[in-house]
Amino acid sequence: MNEFLYVAVGVLWAILGSFASAIIPRIREKQDFVAARSECPNCHHELGVFDLFPILSYASLLGKCRYCQAKIPPYHFYLELSMVAGFLLIAMKFVDMTEIVAGNRGELAKLIFLLVSMFVTVAFTAYDLLYLEIPDEFMIPFLIIVFFLLSGAQFLPPGTFGHFVPFTDYEFLNLPLYQAFLWGLPIFIFFYLQRLVSNGEWIGGGDLRVAIFMGFVAGAKIAWLGLFLSYIIGSVVGVTLLYIYKQKGMQVPFWPFLACGLWIALIWNEPILSWYLKLVIV
């Protein structure tokens, strides 16, 4: 039964990944992404059912359009694969699929919450890599929905926000909404000051909303660790790209580093913090 659930949710998330890869360019071009049919961006032939199987269609067609043989942008394949990989990470690390099968509403609520967070993360990463900006079409509705979820956390099944690292000395701060704002507000100010000083060159407007997103998804403690890791990853990658391409003023999207830092902190916060404390104490 667990295996069937893994396959079913994995297939569903691959389909959602395919949907995200199709609507990303439409959002950019301000096109209708609800009613419009999928088509080849080169020959504009409407795609059939066998052209739209997530991952499998791209692999079977060798990355080419069935009708004009033009190359299909590979980000479609990578985005769909990333959605499935994200689901598997969540299923293995954060939730007990056996409890979900048994009807545990808390585990089911947590799974849905984290899957939606992963969907937004992967979609934003693809969009930022392609266009160097973060769209509000996904971000703002997500923030509104999660705000109300956090506000009514006491009415949700126990364990929905069990991945938030608690504050041991100040129990009242463990309320999910407090945790989110303990992170979101100071980092929003931190990002805003960078944007103000650099006239928008260091930090984009979308990154301000990303600060709130990180707090809503991970809570204060993990989000702080995620930010720290994202700057380390960004520095290493940025210096490497500068060394390889030797291009001054090169624009590098910041959200992918924030996303990596956030999910690395969510998944491995305990061993990272344990290693750090041992290093500092010694």
C-alpha positions as CSV (number, residue, x, y, z in Angstrom):
1,M,0.0,0.0,0.0
2,N,2.8,2.4,0.8
3,E,4.5,1.6,-2.5
4,F,1.3,2.4,-4.4
5,L,1.0,5.8,-2.5
6,Y,4.6,6.6,-3.4
7,V,4.0,5.9,-7.0
8,A,0.6,7.7,-7.1
9,V,1.9,10.9,-5.5
10,G,5.1,10.7,-7.5
11,V,3.2,10.6,-10.7
12,L,0.9,13.4,-9.6
13,W,3.9,15.6,-8.7
14,A,5.5,14.8,-12.1
15,I,2.3,16.0,-13.8
16,L,2.4,19.2,-11.7
17,G,6.0,19.7,-12.7
18,S,5.0,19.4,-16.3
19,F,2.2,21.9,-15.7
20,A,4.7,24.3,-14.0
21,S,7.1,24.0,-16.9
22,A,4.3,24.8,-19.4
23,I,3.0,27.9,-17.6
24,I,6.4,29.5,-16.7
25,P,6.9,31.0,-20.2
26,R,3.2,32.0,-20.3
27,I,3.5,33.9,-17.0
28,R,6.5,35.7,-18.4
29,E,4.7,36.6,-21.6
30,K,1.4,37.5,-19.7
31,Q,-0.5,34.8,-21.6
32,D,-3.5,32.8,-20.4
33,F,-2.0,29.7,-18.6
34,V,-5.3,28.1,-17.6
35,A,-7.3,27.6,-20.7
36,A,-4.6,27.7,-23.4
37,R,-3.5,24.3,-24.8
38,S,0.1,23.2,-24.8
39,E,2.0,23.6,-28.1
40,C,5.5,23.4,-29.5
41,P,7.2,26.8,-29.1
42,N,8.9,26.4,-32.5
43,C,6.2,25.1,-34.9
44,H,3.2,25.9,-32.6
45,H,1.7,22.5,-33.3
46,E,-0.8,21.5,-30.5
47,L,0.7,18.7,-28.4
48,G,-1.2,15.5,-28.1
49,V,-1.5,13.2,-25.1
50,F,1.6,11.2,-25.9
51,D,3.6,14.4,-26.0
52,L,2.7,15.4,-22.5
53,F,3.7,12.4,-20.4
54,P,6.0,13.9,-17.7
55,I,9.7,12.8,-18.0
56,L,8.9,9.9,-20.3
57,S,7.8,11.9,-23.3
58,Y,11.0,14.0,-23.2
59,A,13.1,10.9,-22.9
60,S,11.3,8.9,-25.6
61,L,11.4,11.8,-28.1
62,L,15.1,12.4,-27.3
63,G,14.4,16.0,-26.3
64,K,12.9,16.9,-29.7
65,C,9.5,17.9,-31.0
66,R,7.6,15.0,-32.6
67,Y,6.3,17.3,-35.4
68,C,9.2,19.6,-36.4
69,Q,12.2,17.9,-34.7
70,A,13.2,21.1,-33.0
71,K,15.0,20.7,-29.7
72,I,12.7,21.0,-26.6
73,P,14.2,23.3,-23.9
74,P,15.7,20.8,-21.4
75,Y,14.4,22.8,-18.4
76,H,11.1,21.0,-18.9
77,F,12.7,17.6,-18.2
78,Y,14.8,18.9,-15.3
79,L,11.8,20.6,-13.7
80,E,9.6,17.5,-13.8
81,L,12.5,15.4,-12.4
82,S,13.1,17.9,-9.7
83,M,9.4,17.8,-8.6
84,V,9.6,14.0,-8.2
85,A,12.9,14.2,-6.4
86,G,11.5,16.8,-4.1
87,F,8.5,14.6,-3.2
88,L,10.7,11.7,-2.5
89,L,12.9,13.8,-0.1
90,I,9.8,15.0,1.7
91,A,8.3,11.5,1.9
92,M,11.5,10.0,3.3
93,K,12.5,12.8,5.7
94,F,9.4,14.5,7.0
95,V,6.4,12.3,6.9
96,D,5.4,8.8,7.8
97,M,3.6,7.3,4.8
98,T,2.3,4.5,7.0
99,E,0.5,7.0,9.2
100,I,-1.0,8.6,6.1
101,V,-2.3,5.3,4.9
102,A,-3.7,4.7,8.4
103,G,-5.6,8.0,8.2
104,N,-3.5,10.3,10.3
105,R,-4.7,13.8,9.4
106,G,-1.7,15.5,10.9
107,E,0.8,13.6,8.7
108,L,-1.4,14.2,5.7
109,A,-1.7,18.0,6.4
110,K,2.1,18.1,6.8
111,L,2.7,16.3,3.5
112,I,0.4,18.6,1.6
113,F,1.9,21.7,3.2
114,L,5.5,20.6,2.4
115,L,4.6,19.4,-1.1
116,V,3.1,22.8,-2.0
117,S,6.1,24.5,-0.5
118,M,8.4,22.3,-2.7
119,F,6.2,23.0,-5.8
120,V,6.7,26.8,-5.3
121,T,10.4,26.3,-4.6
122,V,11.1,24.4,-7.8
123,A,8.9,26.6,-10.0
124,F,10.5,29.7,-8.6
125,T,14.0,28.3,-9.1
126,A,13.2,27.5,-12.8
127,Y,11.7,30.9,-13.3
128,D,14.6,32.8,-11.7
129,L,17.2,30.8,-13.6
130,L,15.4,31.6,-16.9
131,Y,14.4,35.2,-16.4
132,L,16.3,36.5,-13.3
133,E,13.2,37.5,-11.4
134,I,10.5,35.9,-9.2
135,P,6.9,36.2,-10.2
136,D,4.1,37.2,-7.8
137,E,1.6,34.9,-9.6
138,F,2.7,32.0,-7.3
139,M,4.3,33.8,-4.4
140,I,1.5,36.1,-3.2
141,P,-1.3,33.5,-3.2
142,F,1.0,31.0,-1.4
143,L,1.9,33.6,1.3
144,I,-1.8,34.5,1.8
145,I,-2.8,30.8,2.2
146,V,0.1,29.9,4.5
147,F,-0.5,33.0,6.6
148,F,-4.0,31.8,7.4
149,L,-2.7,28.2,8.0
150,L,-0.1,29.5,10.5
151,S,-2.7,31.8,12.1
152,G,-5.0,28.8,12.7
153,A,-2.3,26.3,13.5
154,Q,-4.0,25.3,16.8
155,F,-7.0,24.1,14.8
156,L,-4.9,21.9,12.4
157,P,-4.0,18.3,13.2
158,P,-1.0,17.9,15.6
159,G,2.3,17.6,13.8
160,T,1.5,19.8,10.8
161,F,4.4,22.2,11.7
162,G,6.4,19.6,13.6
163,H,9.4,20.3,11.5
164,F,9.8,23.8,13.1
165,V,12.7,23.7,15.5
166,P,11.3,24.8,18.9
167,F,12.6,27.5,21.3
168,T,13.3,25.8,24.6
169,D,13.5,28.9,26.8
170,Y,10.5,30.8,25.3
171,E,7.7,28.4,24.7
172,F,5.2,31.1,23.5
173,L,7.6,31.8,20.6
174,N,6.9,28.3,19.3
175,L,3.6,29.3,17.8
176,P,4.1,28.9,14.0
177,L,3.0,32.4,13.1
178,Y,5.4,33.9,15.7
179,Q,8.2,31.7,14.4
180,A,7.5,32.9,10.8
181,F,7.6,36.6,11.8
182,L,10.7,36.2,14.0
183,W,12.4,35.2,10.8
184,G,10.5,37.1,8.1
185,L,10.5,40.6,9.6
186,P,14.3,41.1,10.4
187,I,15.3,39.4,7.1
188,F,12.8,41.5,5.2
189,I,14.5,44.6,6.7
190,F,17.9,43.1,6.0
191,F,17.1,42.5,2.3
192,Y,15.3,45.8,2.0
193,L,18.4,47.7,3.2
194,Q,20.5,45.9,0.7
195,R,18.1,46.8,-2.1
196,L,18.0,50.5,-0.8
197,V,21.8,50.8,-0.7
198,S,22.4,49.2,-4.1
199,N,19.5,50.8,-5.9
200,G,18.1,47.3,-6.6
201,E,21.3,45.9,-8.0
202,W,22.0,43.4,-5.1
203,I,18.5,42.3,-4.2
204,G,15.4,42.2,-6.4
205,G,11.9,43.1,-5.2
206,G,10.9,39.4,-5.3
207,D,13.6,38.6,-2.8
208,L,11.8,40.6,-0.1
209,R,8.8,38.3,-0.4
210,V,11.2,35.3,-0.4
211,A,12.2,36.3,3.1
212,I,8.7,35.8,4.3
213,F,8.4,32.6,2.3
214,M,11.4,31.0,4.0
215,G,10.0,31.8,7.5
216,F,6.6,30.5,6.7
217,V,8.0,27.2,5.3
218,A,10.8,26.5,7.9
219,G,10.3,28.6,11.0
220,A,12.8,31.0,12.5
221,K,15.7,28.8,13.5
222,I,15.9,26.7,10.3
223,A,15.4,29.7,8.1
224,W,18.3,31.5,9.7
225,L,20.5,28.5,9.1
226,G,19.2,28.3,5.5
227,L,20.1,31.9,4.9
228,F,23.6,31.3,6.2
229,L,24.1,28.3,4.0
230,S,22.7,30.1,0.9
231,Y,25.3,32.8,1.2
232,I,28.1,30.3,1.5
233,I,26.8,28.3,-1.5
234,G,26.2,31.6,-3.5
235,S,29.7,32.8,-2.7
236,V,31.3,29.6,-3.9
237,V,29.2,29.4,-7.1
238,G,29.5,33.1,-7.8
239,V,33.3,33.1,-7.5
240,T,33.5,30.0,-9.6
241,L,31.4,31.4,-12.4
242,L,33.4,34.7,-12.3
243,Y,36.6,32.7,-12.6
244,I,35.2,30.5,-15.5
245,Y,33.5,33.3,-17.6
246,K,35.7,36.3,-16.4
247,Q,32.7,38.5,-17.0
248,K,32.3,41.5,-14.6
249,G,28.8,42.6,-13.8
250,M,27.5,39.1,-14.5
251,Q,23.9,38.7,-13.2
252,V,23.4,35.5,-11.1
253,P,20.0,34.6,-9.7
254,F,19.9,34.6,-5.9
255,W,16.7,32.5,-5.4
256,P,18.3,29.1,-6.3
257,F,20.9,29.6,-3.6
258,L,18.2,30.6,-1.1
259,A,16.2,27.5,-2.1
260,C,19.2,25.2,-1.7
261,G,20.1,26.7,1.7
262,L,16.5,26.4,2.9
263,W,16.0,22.8,2.0
264,I,19.5,21.7,3.1
265,A,18.7,23.3,6.5
266,L,15.3,21.7,6.7
267,I,16.7,18.2,5.9
268,W,20.1,18.2,7.6
269,N,19.8,20.9,10.3
270,E,20.5,18.5,13.2
271,P,23.9,17.1,11.9
272,I,25.0,20.6,10.6
273,L,24.3,22.2,14.0
274,S,25.8,19.3,15.9
275,W,29.0,19.5,13.8
276,Y,29.2,23.3,14.2
277,L,28.8,23.1,18.0
278,K,31.5,20.5,18.3
279,L,33.8,22.7,16.1
280,V,33.2,25.8,18.2
281,I,33.5,24.0,21.6
282,V,36.7,22.3,20.7
